[in-house]
Amino acid sequence: MDPAIHKTSDVFGIQRDIPKNYVTRSNVDDLFVESLTQDKHIVVYGSSKQGKTSLRKYNLNPDEYITITCSNTTTLSQLQASILKEAGYTIEQSSTRTVNGESKINAKVSGGLNLGVARIGSAIATDMTDSEELQTLEVSLELDPSDTNDIIRALREIEFGRLIVLEDFHYLQIDIQEAFSYALKAYHENSNLTFIIVGVWLDENRLIQYNGDLTGRVLAVNADAWSDVQLGEVIEKGEAMLNLKIADEAKSLLITGCFESVYIVQDACFRICESAGIHQTASDLKSVGANIDVRSLVQEIVGEQSARYEAFLSAFSGGFQETRLEMYKWVLLPVLMAESIQLEQGISWSIIRRIVDENHPDSPINPGNLTQALAAVASLQVKTKISPIIIDYDQTRRLLNVVDRGFLVWLDYQDRAEVRDSVSLPRDPKGIIPRRLA
């Protein structure tokens, strides 16, 4: 047993920091660490709440990277200005305009010479005291924040060498994601800077899809997959830290019923401990969970997200605006018809088209309308403030994926006919979705 005393909330449950029962996965952690040595940008992707942020925090020291959190209102200029601010620059708006009409910025930084700040384009001030001479170096640059070359020059000026982490990259508008994919090529070719892009999607080639020139310049790490063995290790490590034993049957039912969601496992174990009155490491070995109805417990966990999932269905079905075809509503139909095992595999474009055509009152639908709607499913969720996003479209493999595993579990407990009816879709739709979609 681990001799230290741990709070239950620091082991099981959902934490801001790295959970104490963090389990390294050779197919994820080892790949991530190995990727850091290859002088390429890294894309960490997967469903929400599957350990993407913990992966970075566990394997890197805080002084090895800076972090910028993206939002749906962030422009390319703002994103790159944020990089400079996190690197140590103070940013002020300039009265000078760029060629496209935007304001330039004044980027300033000052510090002791031991900070490694280059002298180029800088001024050195000297203060005399009775005991020592203190030298301070100041850098002041006028930059175009949308120009990647200017950002590289500014970071080179201060000999910046840390990793740059962009969290929630999927929240950026699609055109900004595409624009930054071109900037990444410039960062790779013209600097020694390495970016770690973190996004909620299941497409290994998302950035390459935006810019084919990134082929060979980025490495992808799939943080989504958790095997039953690895989930078992998460529970066992927590048991050892808290000096308890969760009933084998409860553990087995939890692992098989969580749809590979580590957050559901963590939350369920926390609630099992709380119901047994265990708030920290027990002085004597405790046995818990023998009388727990695991299915009801999981249903309770995902049920707390019911309002969010119902809001998603309502907002998504409404689309960006009212249209005659209501394509986004009909894109939901195969999602609300498919079994959970089918949703885990993703639903192909061809199946979506067939189901929509068999049920839409204006069928056959122009394939271009369907493709356009699918390409914008993430943007629509960002616009309607669905956070984190729930479904995403992989344009490379032409698959519609559920990227919120809690939604899979939630759907498993719903009356699908009633759910379809709630968004004005047929209660008894035509067509069959194949058991195996691969």
N, C-alpha and C positions, 0 to 999 in steps of 0.2 A: 504494500500500500504506500502511496505517496504520503510522507510524514507531515507535509505542510498542511495548514488550514486554509481552505478555499471557500469563498462564498459560492453558493449554488448558482447565482446569477452571473458569476464570472466564468462558469464552466458550461452550463447548459443555458438555453435561451438565445435571444438575439442581442448581441452586444455591438457597441461602436468599435471597441478594440478587438484585437485578436482573441478568440476564445481560448481558454487555457487548455482545452482538449483538442486543439487544432491537430489535424492528421495530415501528414504530407502524403501526396499521391505521386508515385513515380512517373505516371503518365502526364502529370500536370506540373508539380513543383520541380522535378528534375529537368523537365523540358524547359521550363521558364528560366531556371538558373543557367542551363546550358545556352539558351538563346542570348543571354546577356553577354556572352563572351564572343559573339559572332559579328559584332559591329553592324547590326541591322536593327531597324525599328521592330518593335514587338506589338502585336495585337492580342490582347487578352479578351476573349469573348465567351458568351454563355448566357443562360437564363438568369433572371434576377434572383438575388439571394442565394447564389450557389458558390460563393467564396471568392469572387474575383478580386475584391478589395483586400480581403485577408491574405490572399496569395501574395500580393505585392508587399503588404506590411510585414508578413512573416519572413520573407526572403530578402528584404532590403532594410538597411538601416535608415532612419529618418534623415540623416545628413547626406544620403546618397542620391536624393531626388527632390524635386519640387513638384507640387501638385496643383493643377488647374482644373476646376470643376466647370464643365460646359453646361450651357442652358439653351433653351429654344430661342432666346433673343440674342445670343452671342453672334457677332459678326466676325469675319476673318480678321479685321483690324483689331477688334476688341480682344480676340483670342490671342493674337500675337503680342499685343500690348500687355496682356495679363502675364504672359511668359516673362517679359522684361521686368515687370513689377515683382514677380516671385523670385526672379534672379537677383533682385536688389536695387533695381532702378526706381527712381521717383519719376512719375510720368506727368507731364503738363501739356495742355493743348497749345499748339503753335498757331500763330496767325497766318502762317504760310500754308498754301493749298497744294495738294498733290495734283497730278495730271488729270485724275478723274474727279477732282473737285472736293475731295475729302480734306479735312485738316491734318496737317502733319503733327507730330508730337515732339516735345523736348524731353529727352531721357537723360536723367542725371544720376550719378552715383558718386559717393565719396567714401573714403576709408583709408586705413593705414596701408602702407606699402606692402605689409605682409599678407594683404588680401590677394595679391597677385594681379592687381589692376595694371594694365598696360599704360605706358606713358603717351601713346599715340593720341593726338587730339585732346590731351588733358592738361590740366594746370596743377602745379604743386605749390601748396602753401606751407610755410614754415612758421611755427610758433616757438619762441624762445622762453624757457623757464629757467629757474635757478639751477635745476639739477640735470635737465636733459633737453634735447632738441626734438620736437615732435613734428614729423612730416605727415601731411595728409594729402592724398591724391584725389583729385576730382575730375570726373569725366562728364562732359556735356555734349550730347549729340542731338541733331535735328533729324528725325526719321520719318519715313512713310511707313506706318504700321502694317499696311497691306503688302509691303515689299519684303519678301522673305530674305533677300540679300541684305537689306538694312538690318533686319533682326539678327541675322548671322554675324554681321559686322559688329553690332552692339554687344553680343554675347562673347565674341572673340576679344573685344576690347577689354573685358574684365576677366578673360581667361576662364570663362564659365565651363565647368566640366561635369556637372551633375546630370542625372537622368531627368527627363521631363515627362511627367505622367499627366495624361489628359483623361480625367474621369468623366463618365456619362457622355461619351462622345456621340452616342445615338440620339441625344437630345438636340444636337445641332440640326438646323435645317439642312435638307439634302444638298442644296447647292453649296452650303458652307462646308459640308463633309467632302464634297467633290473638290472644292477649291483647295482645301487643306491637304487632300491626297496629292495634289500637284506640288504643294509646298514641301511635303515630306520628301519628295524626290530631290528637291533642291537642298534640303537639310542633309540628306544622305550624301550627296555628291560634293557639296561645298563646305562641309563642316564635319566635326567629329561628334556632333550631337546625336543622342539616341532618344527617341520618343517611345513611350509605352502608352498605347491607345487602349482604353477600356470601354467596351460597349456591350449592350444587351442585344445580341442577335446570335444566330446559329449558323452563320455563313462564314466559312473559313477565309473566303476570298473577297470579303466585302470591300476593302480598300482597293484591291487590285481590280475589282469590277469598276470602280470609279476612275482608276488610272492604271492602265496596263503596264506602264513603265515601272511600276512598283514591284513587278515580278522579280524575285531574287533580292529585293531590298527590304522586305518585311517577312517576319516569321509569325505564325499564328499559334496561340496556345488556347486550347479548348478547356475552359474551367468548368464546363457544365456537367460532365459525366462523373457520377458517383456510383461505384459498384456496391452491391450488397455487402461485400467484405469490408470495404472502406467505411460504409455507414456503421457497420458493426464495430469497427475500430473507434469511431467517434464516441459511441455509447460506452464501450469498454474503458476507454481512456478517462471519460468523465466519471464512470463508476469508481475507478481506482482513486481518483482525486477526492471524491466525496465519501469514500469508504462505504459504498452501498452496492447492492446487487439487484438489478431490475429483473423481474421474472422472465425466464427464457421465452415463454409463449408471447408475452407482451412485446419483447424485443423483436421477435420474429414477425409478428403481425404488423408492427410499426414499420419495419424495413420493407416488407412486401407491399404495404399500403400507402407509402409516402410518395410514390412516383419519382424515386431517386432525388427527392428534395431534402437537402441537408438541413434547411431551415425548419422544415416540419419535424424532422427527427429531433433537432435541438429544442424546439419549443415544446414538443410532446414530453421529452425527458424532463424538462424544467417543471412542467405541470405535474408530472408524476411525483417528483420530489416535493413540490410544494404541498400536494395533497397528503403526503406522508409526514409533513411538518419538518422536512429537512431543508434548512436554510444555509447550512455550511457543512464542512466535513464532519461526519459523525465520529464520535469517540469510539463506538463499537460498530462492527459491521451490521448494516441494516439491509433487510430484504424488503423490496417495495414493488408495487405494480401487479401483484398477484390477482387482485380483484378489479383491475382497471379494464373498462370496455374500450379497447384501443380504437375501434372504428368510430365510436361516439366521440372520443377525444380528438381524433383527427378531424372529424366533422365540425367539432367546436372551434378548432383552430382556423380552418379555412372559412367557417361560417362568419367569423369576425370580419372577413373581407367581402362579405356578401354585398354590402352597399357599394363598395368600389367596383366589383364585378358587374353589378346591375347598372351602375352609372356608365361603365365602359360600353356595355351593350347598347344602352340608350343613345349615348353620344356618338358612338361609332356608326350606328345604323343611320344616324341623321346626316352623315357625311360633312363635307365642308360647307355645303349649302343645299337647299332644296332643289332636286332635279327630277326629271320625269322617270329616268331609269332606276334611280335609287340604288346605284351599284354597290355602295358600301353595305347597305342592308343585306343585299343578296349574296355578297361575299361571305357574310356570317353564316349563311344557311348550311354549307357543308361542315363548318366548324360545329354547329349545333346539331348536326346529324351524326357525325363521326363518333365512334367509341374512343375512349381514352387511349387505348393502345394504338389506334390509327392516328390520333392527334400527336402522339409522341413521335411517330415516324414523319409527320408532316404531310400535308395534302397537296398533291401536284396540281399544276395549272390545268392540265387536261381534265382531271376529275372535277375541279371547281367549275370549269366551263360546262361540263356535261350536266352537273347538278343544277347550275343556274339556268341553263337552257331548258331543262325538263320542268322547271317550276316558274320561271319568270313569265309574267303575262305578256311581255313584248318580245318573247324569244322568236327567232334566234338572236342573241346579243352579238354585236360587233366585237370580235376578239380584241380589237384595240382598246375598246372601252374597259374590258375586263383587265387587261394588262396594265393600263394606266391606273386603275383603281388599286390594284395589288401593289404597284410600285410605291404608292403613297400611303400605305396603311400605317407605317411608323409616323410619318409626318402628321397624319390626322390625329393620332393619339397624343402626340406632343402638343398640337394645337388645342385639343380639348382637355389638356391637363391631366391625362391618364398617366400616372407616374407610380411605379415603373410601367413601361409599356407591356402589353399582354400578348399581342400577336405581332409577327414580323414576316416579311416576305423575302425569301432568299432568291434573288434574281438569277444567280448563277445556276442553281439547280431547279429553279422555278417551283419552289415549295413554299407553302404557307405554313409557318411554324407557330406553335404556342410557346412563348418564352417566359411565361409565368407558370411554374409548375403547380402553384397553389390553385390556379384557375382550372387545371386539369382535375385536381382532386375535387374542387367545388362542383364542377360539372358532373362528376361521377355521382354526386349526392342529389342532383336536381331532377325534376320531372322535365325531360327535354321538350316535350310538347308544350308545356306551360311556358318554358323559357322562350321557345320560338314564337309563341303567341304574344308574349310581352313586347316583342319588337315587330309585330305585324307580319310575321312569316308564317307559312303554312304549318298547321299543327301536325299534319300527316303528309309530309312532302313526298314527291315521287323520286324514284331512283335509289340505287344502292351503292354505298361506298365499299370497295373491296376490303376484305379483312387485312390483306397485306398490300401495302401501298408502294413498296420498294420496286 
